[in-house]
């Protein structure tokens, strides 16, 4: 079966309205078939400004040598997402968007820091440009942020992505999204492992 990786990201804003704040839950020795010595870390909910510090504090306390970060989040605060992503990159952790999970905005920035990067065939990841929210009267509008895109572009370069990939990640307007097939990911040098739900007899 041809698998399509729905990828995209709303690169995070300075603040995001959130129904649920992010929760971080650790499951030692459970990465893959109860793999000993590898901690699974669930990240769920909106990433808020202090969550980068919370994430690092939790991991510095537990000190796993190997970890798989599972992501299900609408994104959130840019600075916190950068902190989490850089910590994952520095420690060589893997990232995974599980079955029926959605990872957008700052969450997708975090996912791109993983090595390897995994996504279930029903998981969704979305990309578009950084933006700020401006209010005119009682109405709020998303406005693309040049400064935000510069910060995000520098982060992607730090992770080792090509200029072509960085442009692809950030080219869509905040009101739209750029969709990425697994074939296009490969053409951009983005190594992704797609996990199938198919059962083999």
C-alpha positions, 0 to 999 in steps of 0.5 A: 500500500502506498503510504502518504505522509501528511506533513506540515507545521504551523511554526509556533506563535509567541502565544497560542490559545490552548484548551489543554496544556502540555503533559509530559509522561515518562514510561521507562523500558517501554520504547519498543517491545519493552526495550530495557534502558529506553524511556518512552516520553509522551508529550500531549497538549499545547506547548506553553512558555514554561514547557521547555524548562519543564521538559528538560527538568524532567529529563535531567532528573530521570536521565534516560540514555535512550528515549523515544518522544511520542508527540500529539500536540497542536503546537504552541510557544516557539521558544519552548518548542525550540528548547525541547527540540534542541534537547532532543537533538543534543541527546540523540532521541527519536521522535514519533507521531503515533496512530491517529495523532496530530502534530502541528506548529511547534510540535512539528518543529520538535518532531523534526529534531528526532533521529530517527523520525517516525510517524504512523501512517495515520499520524498527521504533521502540518507545516506553514509559516511562523506568524503572530496574532494581531487584534483589530477591534474584537477580531484576531488575525494571523500575520506572517512574521518575518522575524519568526521565520528567521528564528525558525529558519536558523533552527532548521539549519542548526538541525542540518536541513537544506535551504530547499527544505527550510523554504518548503517548511515555511512557504505556506501562509498561516491560513494554509498548509504545505502537504508533504508526501513520503516521496517529497520528504525523501527528495528534500533529504528528510529521512522519515520512517512510516509505520504501517498498521497492516498486519502480516499473516 
